Each structure stands twice: as C-alpha cells, then as structure tokens.
Amino acid sequence: MKRFIHKTIAVVTFCALLCMVLVTQGCREDLEGNLPVIKGELIGEFLQNNPETFSEFTRMLDTTGVLGLLNAYGLYTVFAPTNEAIYAYYETQENVHTMADMKLEDIKTFCFNHIIKGDTIRSEDFTEGALSSQSMSQRFVSITFSDTSRTIFVNGSSPILERDIDKHNGFIHVLGKALSPAAITLTEVLGADTKFSLFNRALRETGWSDHITLAPYEDKTFDPKADTRAIMNHTVPEERPVARKFGFTIVAPSDSALANFTDCPVCP
C-alpha cells in the first residue's frame, strides 16, 4: 500500500513538474513572440552607415537628440541633405562656417525642417503643391515638378537626387540642397515688389504694416486639453489641435489695379 502511495505521489509530482515546464516554456515563447524585433535597417542607422554622404546631417541629428527618434519605431519621411548641401547652407548663413557656429535651437529647427513625423510619403504620392503632412517644425513642405526634366524640387529649389529609400521606419529622399523655409514677413514681401508700392504705402500709412508684422504668431496661453474640450465630443483624440496660431492672408491689388480705382482718396 505504501509503495502504491509513493508511486502515485511520484507520478503526480512528475506530471506537475512537466506542466510547470510546459507553461513556463509557453509563456517564454509568448513573451518572445510579443517582443518588438526590428529586423530591417532604420533610417537613423542608414544615415550613420553612409557617412560619405550624410555625416554632417547625422552629426546635427545626434547633437540635438533627434537621431534617437530615427533609430526607433515610428513613421517618418526624411528629406536628407547631403554633406555638400549642408556645407553650402552654412555659406548662406551669417557668421556660420560649421555646425559649431550655430545655436542648438537653430540646429534642431534645421533637423525638424527636414523630417515629417507620423507619415511615410513615397514620391509616387507627391502632387504639385504642399504635402498634406507638415514637417516637425510645423511647416508645410511643397513639391514642384520640373517642366524640362524629371527632377522633383522640394520647397521650390531643393532637388531630390535619390527617391524612396525604403527603411524599416519610413522613407528617405536625398536632397541636393538643404531646406530653408521662408522666415520673411508678408510686409517684407510686399515692400520688395514694386508692383505693390501703393498698397504697401497704404499699409504703412494706416499702421497695418506694423500690426501684421508684430502680431503674435502663436497663442502661448493655449491649452489643448482645456481649450478643445467642447469639440472633443465629435472628434477622436488624435485630431485634437496642439497649438493655436495666427496668420494673415493678403489679397494685394497691384499699382495698375489701384490706378483704375478713381474713388480712392489721393495720398499727400
């Protein structure tokens, strides 16, 4: 009887141990199966692995911490300027000869100008005009197709040298010229164009020129959670605006158009 009991206990113990091993192995397999394993090359890795073309851009990304984003999961479209393109960019900036001459915030803005986060855009998806997704500096990126060649230009003057480099977390388009989003104001644009001299003068005489130039670009008191609560009843959270910005659209009459407007009082 005792032998039977001991034998039974041994069998039960063996079965219990076997079950524990199977459960542990199953859990380990599930755990390993759920762990994110990055098999393909990431955008950041590609840039680092091609220093002959992108060492300067990689240095800027690394200095600002942006390189970490491109070495992680996510969706990105990167317009990567070549080393020569960045060296040429330095020459257009006052008192800038190397990256060391730039402020950290300016380097970060430069990097953000060249990256679209949350979207992967192939060249086949390009259409004439602004892309639907903004850059990380919250600027629109515009596309222009050359009439005489198959070249695609970004922001009017930056040619794409190589398109659609497909990486695990997005696409890279290689640029032959660094992007420089316009920082010029509307009044400066009007003042530089002689076709609008009368309208530009009218803006100055009425004080509107200063109002347009000095108006705040962004409401710093805006709180996305507090100020957008009402519209969230009909909107998914991902569509919540993250900032409140201001701007002007000017429909400017030319000098020739104003010359035909006889009811306009004559300026002294």
Summary of the structure (lengths in Angstrom):
residues: 268
radius of gyration: 29.3
end to end distance: 124.0
largest distance: 124.0
contacts: 647
relative contact order: 0.09
helix: 47%
strand: 13%
